[in-house]
């Protein structure tokens, strides 16, 4: 590695801080890696959606790549509803309206990768 290359990093599960997500109900987010940890291109976050939890309709300025870790929940993307479960992957393009709802009895969780940098989140009325 050259002097300008980032250093490898291992972050342990117990080192991840989770916070509630504004404008959502029953949702927490933990930043696993981002540019503050030396990752030059992408941020990886982990979200949990409690039973009855939801994230309202919104758009983001950046694309999202997601992998469902556990549970089953509904995702609305561009006017269509999808039931997703552990092992499913999603791609949500930048600017596309999307939302999440967990009507089940078990928590849902997913990992979400986004490009580093500014991301304007806009709630849809």
TIVO-2410 file (N, C-alpha, C; in nm, 3 decimals):
# residues 125
REC num residu      c1      c2      c3 atome chaine
REC   1      X   0.085  -0.119   0.000     N      A
REC   1      X   0.000   0.000   0.000    CA      A
REC   1      X   0.088   0.124   0.000     C      A
REC   2      X   0.045   0.226  -0.069     N      A
REC   2      X   0.118   0.352  -0.068    CA      A
REC   2      X   0.072   0.438   0.049     C      A
REC   3      X   0.143   0.548   0.073     N      A
REC   3      X   0.111   0.635   0.187    CA      A
REC   3      X  -0.029   0.694   0.180     C      A
REC   4      X  -0.086   0.711   0.060     N      A
REC   4      X  -0.218   0.772   0.045    CA      A
REC   4      X  -0.333   0.673   0.056     C      A
REC   5      X  -0.303   0.541   0.061     N      A
REC   5      X  -0.408   0.441   0.069    CA      A
REC   5      X  -0.467   0.435   0.209     C      A
REC   6      X  -0.597   0.406   0.219     N      A
REC   6      X  -0.657   0.392   0.353    CA      A
REC   6      X  -0.606   0.266   0.422     C      A
REC   7      X  -0.609   0.267   0.554     N      A
REC   7      X  -0.570   0.150   0.633    CA      A
REC   7      X  -0.686   0.053   0.645     C      A
REC   8      X  -0.659  -0.077   0.648     N      A
REC   8      X  -0.765  -0.174   0.675    CA      A
REC   8      X  -0.824  -0.147   0.814     C      A
REC   9      X  -0.949  -0.188   0.834     N      A
REC   9      X  -1.016  -0.163   0.961    CA      A
REC   9      X  -1.116  -0.273   0.990     C      A
REC  10      X  -1.120  -0.319   1.113     N      A
REC  10      X  -1.223  -0.410   1.161    CA      A
REC  10      X  -1.300  -0.336   1.271     C      A
REC  11      X  -1.431  -0.325   1.254     N      A
REC  11      X  -1.515  -0.267   1.359    CA      A
REC  11      X  -1.599  -0.379   1.418     C      A
REC  12      X  -1.594  -0.394   1.546     N      A
REC  12      X  -1.668  -0.500   1.615    CA      A
REC  12      X  -1.813  -0.458   1.639     C      A
REC  13      X  -1.902  -0.555   1.642     N      A
REC  13      X  -2.045  -0.528   1.660    CA      A
REC  13      X  -2.071  -0.444   1.784     C      A
REC  14      X  -1.999  -0.470   1.891     N      A
REC  14      X  -2.023  -0.397   2.015    CA      A
REC  14      X  -1.975  -0.251   2.007     C      A
REC  15      X  -1.901  -0.216   1.902     N      A
REC  15      X  -1.853  -0.078   1.886    CA      A
REC  15      X  -1.948   0.009   1.804     C      A
REC  16      X  -2.055  -0.051   1.751     N      A
REC  16      X  -2.150   0.024   1.667    CA      A
REC  16      X  -2.255   0.089   1.756     C      A
REC  17      X  -2.270   0.221   1.742     N      A
REC  17      X  -2.374   0.294   1.814    CA      A
REC  17      X  -2.497   0.304   1.726     C      A
REC  18      X  -2.613   0.275   1.784     N      A
REC  18      X  -2.740   0.284   1.711    CA      A
REC  18      X  -2.818   0.404   1.763     C      A
REC  19      X  -2.886   0.471   1.671     N      A
REC  19      X  -2.969   0.585   1.708    CA      A
REC  19      X  -3.104   0.572   1.639     C      A
REC  20      X  -3.206   0.632   1.700     N      A
REC  20      X  -3.338   0.630   1.637    CA      A
REC  20      X  -3.334   0.719   1.513     C      A
REC  21      X  -3.416   0.683   1.416     N      A
REC  21      X  -3.422   0.756   1.289    CA      A
REC  21      X  -3.533   0.860   1.298     C      A
REC  22      X  -3.497   0.986   1.277     N      A
REC  22      X  -3.596   1.094   1.277    CA      A
REC  22      X  -3.702   1.067   1.171     C      A
REC  23      X  -3.825   1.102   1.200     N      A
REC  23      X  -3.939   1.091   1.110    CA      A
REC  23      X  -3.982   0.947   1.087     C      A
REC  24      X  -3.918   0.850   1.152     N      A
REC  24      X  -3.958   0.710   1.141    CA      A
REC  24      X  -4.010   0.663   1.276     C      A
REC  25      X  -4.079   0.550   1.274     N      A
REC  25      X  -4.134   0.493   1.397    CA      A
REC  25      X  -4.076   0.353   1.415     C      A
REC  26      X  -4.008   0.329   1.529     N      A
REC  26      X  -3.956   0.197   1.558    CA      A
REC  26      X  -3.836   0.157   1.474     C      A
REC  27      X  -3.757   0.255   1.429     N      A
REC  27      X  -3.643   0.227   1.341    CA      A
REC  27      X  -3.515   0.282   1.404     C      A
REC  28      X  -3.410   0.200   1.400     N      A
REC  28      X  -3.278   0.243   1.447    CA      A
REC  28      X  -3.176   0.222   1.337     C      A
REC  29      X  -3.073   0.308   1.340     N      A
REC  29      X  -2.966   0.302   1.239    CA      A
REC  29      X  -2.831   0.302   1.309     C      A
REC  30      X  -2.743   0.216   1.262     N      A
REC  30      X  -2.605   0.216   1.306    CA      A
REC  30      X  -2.513   0.230   1.185     C      A
REC  31      X  -2.419   0.322   1.192     N      A
REC  31      X  -2.323   0.339   1.082    CA      A
REC  31      X  -2.209   0.239   1.105     C      A
REC  32      X  -2.197   0.143   1.015     N      A
REC  32      X  -2.094   0.040   1.027    CA      A
REC  32      X  -1.959   0.093   0.979     C      A
REC  33      X  -1.959   0.154   0.863     N      A
REC  33      X  -1.838   0.213   0.804    CA      A
REC  33      X  -1.878   0.332   0.719     C      A
REC  34      X  -1.794   0.435   0.719     N      A
REC  34      X  -1.811   0.547   0.627    CA      A
REC  34      X  -1.675   0.617   0.612     C      A
REC  35      X  -1.677   0.732   0.546     N      A
REC  35      X  -1.550   0.801   0.520    CA      A
REC  35      X  -1.479   0.841   0.649     C      A
REC  36      X  -1.552   0.860   0.757     N      A
REC  36      X  -1.492   0.891   0.886    CA      A
REC  36      X  -1.409   0.776   0.942     C      A
REC  37      X  -1.435   0.656   0.890     N      A
REC  37      X  -1.359   0.537   0.930    CA      A
REC  37      X  -1.251   0.504   0.828     C      A
REC  38      X  -1.237   0.588   0.725     N      A
REC  38      X  -1.135   0.566   0.623    CA      A
REC  38      X  -1.185   0.499   0.496     C      A
REC  39      X  -1.315   0.467   0.488     N      A
REC  39      X  -1.371   0.406   0.366    CA      A
REC  39      X  -1.386   0.515   0.261     C      A
REC  40      X  -1.313   0.509   0.150     N      A
REC  40      X  -1.309   0.622   0.057    CA      A
REC  40      X  -1.431   0.640  -0.032     C      A
REC  41      X  -1.512   0.536  -0.053     N      A
REC  41      X  -1.618   0.546  -0.154    CA      A
REC  41      X  -1.760   0.526  -0.103     C      A
REC  42      X  -1.778   0.435  -0.009     N      A
REC  42      X  -1.913   0.397   0.032    CA      A
REC  42      X  -1.929   0.397   0.183     C      A
REC  43      X  -2.053   0.422   0.226     N      A
REC  43      X  -2.092   0.406   0.365    CA      A
REC  43      X  -2.181   0.282   0.373     C      A
REC  44      X  -2.164   0.206   0.480     N      A
REC  44      X  -2.250   0.091   0.506    CA      A
REC  44      X  -2.317   0.115   0.640     C      A
REC  45      X  -2.450   0.105   0.637     N      A
REC  45      X  -2.529   0.127   0.759    CA      A
REC  45      X  -2.616   0.003   0.783     C      A
REC  46      X  -2.653  -0.020   0.908     N      A
REC  46      X  -2.744  -0.129   0.943    CA      A
REC  46      X  -2.868  -0.068   1.006     C      A
REC  47      X  -2.985  -0.105   0.954     N      A
REC  47      X  -3.112  -0.055   1.004    CA      A
REC  47      X  -3.190  -0.170   1.066     C      A
REC  48      X  -3.263  -0.142   1.173     N      A
REC  48      X  -3.358  -0.237   1.229    CA      A
REC  48      X  -3.496  -0.172   1.228     C      A
REC  49      X  -3.596  -0.254   1.196     N      A
REC  49      X  -3.736  -0.207   1.195    CA      A
REC  49      X  -3.813  -0.297   1.291     C      A
REC  50      X  -3.856  -0.242   1.403     N      A
REC  50      X  -3.932  -0.317   1.504    CA      A
REC  50      X  -4.068  -0.357   1.448     C      A
REC  51      X  -4.130  -0.460   1.504     N      A
REC  51      X  -4.268  -0.490   1.464    CA      A
REC  51      X  -4.354  -0.365   1.478     C      A
REC  52      X  -4.431  -0.335   1.376     N      A
REC  52      X  -4.513  -0.214   1.374    CA      A
REC  52      X  -4.437  -0.090   1.331     C      A
REC  53      X  -4.306  -0.101   1.309     N      A
REC  53      X  -4.224   0.014   1.270    CA      A
REC  53      X  -4.240   0.049   1.123     C      A
REC  54      X  -4.210   0.175   1.092     N      A
REC  54      X  -4.218   0.218   0.952    CA      A
REC  54      X  -4.130   0.340   0.927     C      A
REC  55      X  -4.088   0.351   0.802     N      A
REC  55      X  -4.017   0.468   0.752    CA      A
REC  55      X  -4.108   0.528   0.646     C      A
REC  56      X  -4.147   0.655   0.659     N      A
REC  56      X  -4.242   0.714   0.564    CA      A
REC  56      X  -4.183   0.733   0.424     C      A
REC  57      X  -4.272   0.763   0.330     N      A
REC  57      X  -4.229   0.790   0.193    CA      A
REC  57      X  -4.126   0.901   0.190     C      A
REC  58      X  -4.017   0.877   0.116     N      A
REC  58      X  -3.911   0.978   0.104    CA      A
REC  58      X  -3.827   0.949  -0.020     C      A
REC  59      X  -3.744   1.045  -0.054     N      A
REC  59      X  -3.645   1.028  -0.160    CA      A
REC  59      X  -3.507   1.061  -0.104     C      A
REC  60      X  -3.406   1.010  -0.171     N      A
REC  60      X  -3.267   1.040  -0.138    CA      A
REC  60      X  -3.197   1.086  -0.265     C      A
REC  61      X  -3.094   1.169  -0.248     N      A
REC  61      X  -3.016   1.215  -0.362    CA      A
REC  61      X  -2.919   1.109  -0.414     C      A
REC  62      X  -2.900   1.002  -0.338     N      A
REC  62      X  -2.804   0.898  -0.378    CA      A
REC  62      X  -2.874   0.763  -0.386     C      A
REC  63      X  -2.816   0.674  -0.465     N      A
REC  63      X  -2.867   0.538  -0.477    CA      A
REC  63      X  -2.849   0.461  -0.347     C      A
REC  64      X  -2.926   0.352  -0.332     N      A
REC  64      X  -2.917   0.262  -0.217    CA      A
REC  64      X  -2.904   0.119  -0.268     C      A
REC  65      X  -2.812   0.045  -0.212     N      A
REC  65      X  -2.806  -0.099  -0.232    CA      A
REC  65      X  -2.830  -0.161  -0.095     C      A
REC  66      X  -2.925  -0.254  -0.087     N      A
REC  66      X  -2.963  -0.309   0.043    CA      A
REC  66      X  -2.964  -0.461   0.039     C      A
REC  67      X  -2.936  -0.520   0.157     N      A
REC  67      X  -2.942  -0.664   0.175    CA      A
REC  67      X  -3.018  -0.691   0.304     C      A
REC  68      X  -3.126  -0.770   0.293     N      A
REC  68      X  -3.210  -0.800   0.409    CA      A
REC  68      X  -3.142  -0.907   0.494     C      A
REC  69      X  -3.117  -0.873   0.620     N      A
REC  69      X  -3.049  -0.963   0.713    CA      A
REC  69      X  -3.144  -1.055   0.788     C      A
REC  70      X  -3.259  -1.001   0.828     N      A
REC  70      X  -3.352  -1.081   0.908    CA      A
REC  70      X  -3.493  -1.027   0.894     C      A
REC  71      X  -3.589  -1.113   0.925     N      A
REC  71      X  -3.728  -1.074   0.927    CA      A
REC  71      X  -3.789  -1.065   0.788     C      A
REC  72      X  -3.914  -1.021   0.788     N      A
REC  72      X  -3.989  -0.995   0.665    CA      A
REC  72      X  -4.060  -0.861   0.683     C      A
REC  73      X  -4.061  -0.779   0.579     N      A
REC  73      X  -4.128  -0.650   0.586    CA      A
REC  73      X  -4.163  -0.606   0.445     C      A
REC  74      X  -4.239  -0.499   0.436     N      A
REC  74      X  -4.285  -0.446   0.307    CA      A
REC  74      X  -4.204  -0.323   0.272     C      A
REC  75      X  -4.163  -0.315   0.146     N      A
REC  75      X  -4.093  -0.197   0.094    CA      A
REC  75      X  -4.173  -0.144  -0.024     C      A
REC  76      X  -4.202  -0.015  -0.021     N      A
REC  76      X  -4.265   0.049  -0.135    CA      A
REC  76      X  -4.157   0.120  -0.215     C      A
REC  77      X  -4.152   0.093  -0.345     N      A
REC  77      X  -4.054   0.156  -0.433    CA      A
REC  77      X  -4.125   0.202  -0.559     C      A
REC  78      X  -4.125   0.332  -0.582     N      A
REC  78      X  -4.180   0.389  -0.705    CA      A
REC  78      X  -4.323   0.342  -0.733     C      A
REC  79      X  -4.406   0.342  -0.626     N      A
REC  79      X  -4.547   0.309  -0.642    CA      A
REC  79      X  -4.580   0.161  -0.636     C      A
REC  80      X  -4.483   0.073  -0.626     N      A
REC  80      X  -4.506  -0.071  -0.615    CA      A
REC  80      X  -4.469  -0.118  -0.475     C      A
REC  81      X  -4.540  -0.220  -0.424     N      A
REC  81      X  -4.510  -0.278  -0.293    CA      A
REC  81      X  -4.444  -0.413  -0.311     C      A
REC  82      X  -4.342  -0.441  -0.229     N      A
REC  82      X  -4.268  -0.566  -0.236    CA      A
REC  82      X  -4.254  -0.623  -0.095     C      A
REC  83      X  -4.283  -0.752  -0.080     N      A
REC  83      X  -4.256  -0.823   0.045    CA      A
REC  83      X  -4.113  -0.874   0.033     C      A
REC  84      X  -4.029  -0.839   0.131     N      A
REC  84      X  -3.890  -0.883   0.129    CA      A
REC  84      X  -3.860  -0.964   0.255     C      A
REC  85      X  -3.760  -1.052   0.244     N      A
REC  85      X  -3.722  -1.138   0.356    CA      A
REC  85      X  -3.572  -1.158   0.355     C      A
REC  86      X  -3.521  -1.215   0.464     N      A
REC  86      X  -3.378  -1.239   0.479    CA      A
REC  86      X  -3.321  -1.304   0.352     C      A
REC  87      X  -3.210  -1.248   0.304     N      A
REC  87      X  -3.145  -1.298   0.184    CA      A
REC  87      X  -3.178  -1.220   0.058     C      A
REC  88      X  -3.283  -1.137   0.061     N      A
REC  88      X  -3.320  -1.057  -0.056    CA      A
REC  88      X  -3.230  -0.934  -0.068     C      A
REC  89      X  -3.210  -0.889  -0.191     N      A
REC  89      X  -3.132  -0.769  -0.220    CA      A
REC  89      X  -3.221  -0.668  -0.293     C      A
REC  90      X  -3.194  -0.539  -0.268     N      A
REC  90      X  -3.272  -0.433  -0.331    CA      A
REC  90      X  -3.179  -0.327  -0.388     C      A
REC  91      X  -3.221  -0.268  -0.499     N      A
REC  91      X  -3.154  -0.150  -0.553    CA      A
REC  91      X  -3.259  -0.041  -0.565     C      A
REC  92      X  -3.233   0.073  -0.500     N      A
REC  92      X  -3.324   0.187  -0.506    CA      A
REC  92      X  -3.246   0.302  -0.570     C      A
REC  93      X  -3.282   0.339  -0.693     N      A
REC  93      X  -3.209   0.448  -0.760    CA      A
REC  93      X  -3.227   0.582  -0.688     C      A
REC  94      X  -3.134   0.671  -0.708     N      A
REC  94      X  -3.142   0.806  -0.653    CA      A
REC  94      X  -3.271   0.873  -0.700     C      A
REC  95      X  -3.335   0.945  -0.609     N      A
REC  95      X  -3.453   1.024  -0.644    CA      A
REC  95      X  -3.583   0.947  -0.650     C      A
REC  96      X  -3.582   0.815  -0.629     N      A
REC  96      X  -3.704   0.735  -0.637    CA      A
REC  96      X  -3.772   0.731  -0.500     C      A
REC  97      X  -3.903   0.754  -0.498     N      A
REC  97      X  -3.980   0.750  -0.374    CA      A
REC  97      X  -3.982   0.607  -0.321     C      A
REC  98      X  -3.955   0.592  -0.190     N      A
REC  98      X  -3.959   0.461  -0.127    CA      A
REC  98      X  -3.997   0.473   0.020     C      A
REC  99      X  -4.041   0.361   0.079     N      A
REC  99      X  -4.085   0.356   0.219    CA      A
REC  99      X  -4.074   0.212   0.268     C      A
REC 100      X  -4.086   0.193   0.401     N      A
REC 100      X  -4.075   0.062   0.464    CA      A
REC 100      X  -4.182   0.048   0.572     C      A
REC 101      X  -4.234  -0.077   0.588     N      A
REC 101      X  -4.333  -0.103   0.693    CA      A
REC 101      X  -4.317  -0.248   0.739     C      A
REC 102      X  -4.310  -0.266   0.870     N      A
REC 102      X  -4.299  -0.400   0.926    CA      A
REC 102      X  -4.430  -0.436   0.995     C      A
REC 103      X  -4.513  -0.515   0.927     N      A
REC 103      X  -4.642  -0.558   0.983    CA      A
REC 103      X  -4.630  -0.690   1.057     C      A
REC 104      X  -4.509  -0.748   1.060     N      A
REC 104      X  -4.489  -0.878   1.122    CA      A
REC 104      X  -4.469  -0.871   1.272     C      A
REC 105      X  -4.443  -0.989   1.330     N      A
REC 105      X  -4.422  -1.001   1.474    CA      A
REC 105      X  -4.274  -1.002   1.510     C      A
REC 106      X  -4.186  -1.006   1.410     N      A
REC 106      X  -4.042  -1.010   1.434    CA      A
REC 106      X  -3.976  -0.884   1.377     C      A
REC 107      X  -3.867  -0.845   1.439     N      A
REC 107      X  -3.791  -0.730   1.387    CA      A
REC 107      X  -3.733  -0.764   1.251     C      A
REC 108      X  -3.724  -0.664   1.167     N      A
REC 108      X  -3.655  -0.676   1.039    CA      A
REC 108      X  -3.524  -0.600   1.049     C      A
REC 109      X  -3.428  -0.640   0.968     N      A
REC 109      X  -3.299  -0.570   0.967    CA      A
REC 109      X  -3.241  -0.578   0.827     C      A
REC 110      X  -3.173  -0.470   0.787     N      A
REC 110      X  -3.106  -0.472   0.658    CA      A
REC 110      X  -2.979  -0.388   0.663     C      A
REC 111      X  -2.889  -0.420   0.573     N      A
REC 111      X  -2.767  -0.343   0.553    CA      A
REC 111      X  -2.791  -0.258   0.429     C      A
REC 112      X  -2.749  -0.133   0.435     N      A
REC 112      X  -2.768  -0.039   0.325    CA      A
REC 112      X  -2.635   0.026   0.291     C      A
REC 113      X  -2.595   0.017   0.165     N      A
REC 113      X  -2.472   0.082   0.118    CA      A
REC 113      X  -2.510   0.201   0.032     C      A
REC 114      X  -2.444   0.313   0.057     N      A
REC 114      X  -2.466   0.436  -0.021    CA      A
REC 114      X  -2.330   0.500  -0.050     C      A
REC 115      X  -2.321   0.578  -0.158     N      A
REC 115      X  -2.196   0.650  -0.182    CA      A
REC 115      X  -2.170   0.751  -0.070     C      A
REC 116      X  -2.044   0.772  -0.037     N      A
REC 116      X  -2.009   0.876   0.060    CA      A
REC 116      X  -2.046   1.013   0.006     C      A
REC 117      X  -2.062   1.108   0.095     N      A
REC 117      X  -2.093   1.245   0.055    CA      A
REC 117      X  -2.230   1.286   0.102     C      A
REC 118      X  -2.273   1.401   0.055     N      A
REC 118      X  -2.401   1.456   0.096    CA      A
REC 118      X  -2.517   1.376   0.038     C      A
REC 119      X  -2.620   1.359   0.119     N      A
REC 119      X  -2.743   1.291   0.076    CA      A
REC 119      X  -2.860   1.369   0.132     C      A
REC 120      X  -2.930   1.438   0.047     N      A
REC 120      X  -3.048   1.512   0.088    CA      A
REC 120      X  -3.166   1.416   0.095     C      A
REC 121      X  -3.228   1.405   0.212     N      A
REC 121      X  -3.346   1.321   0.230    CA      A
REC 121      X  -3.468   1.412   0.232     C      A
REC 122      X  -3.564   1.381   0.146     N      A
REC 122      X  -3.685   1.464   0.138    CA      A
REC 122      X  -3.807   1.379   0.162     C      A
REC 123      X  -3.885   1.412   0.266     N      A
REC 123      X  -4.008   1.341   0.293    CA      A
REC 123      X  -4.111   1.379   0.187     C      A
REC 124      X  -4.193   1.280   0.150     N      A
REC 124      X  -4.298   1.302   0.051    CA      A
REC 124      X  -4.428   1.322   0.127     C      A
REC 125      X  -4.501   1.428   0.095     N      A
REC 125      X  -4.630   1.455   0.163    CA      A
REC 125      X  -4.735   1.358   0.122     C      A
***
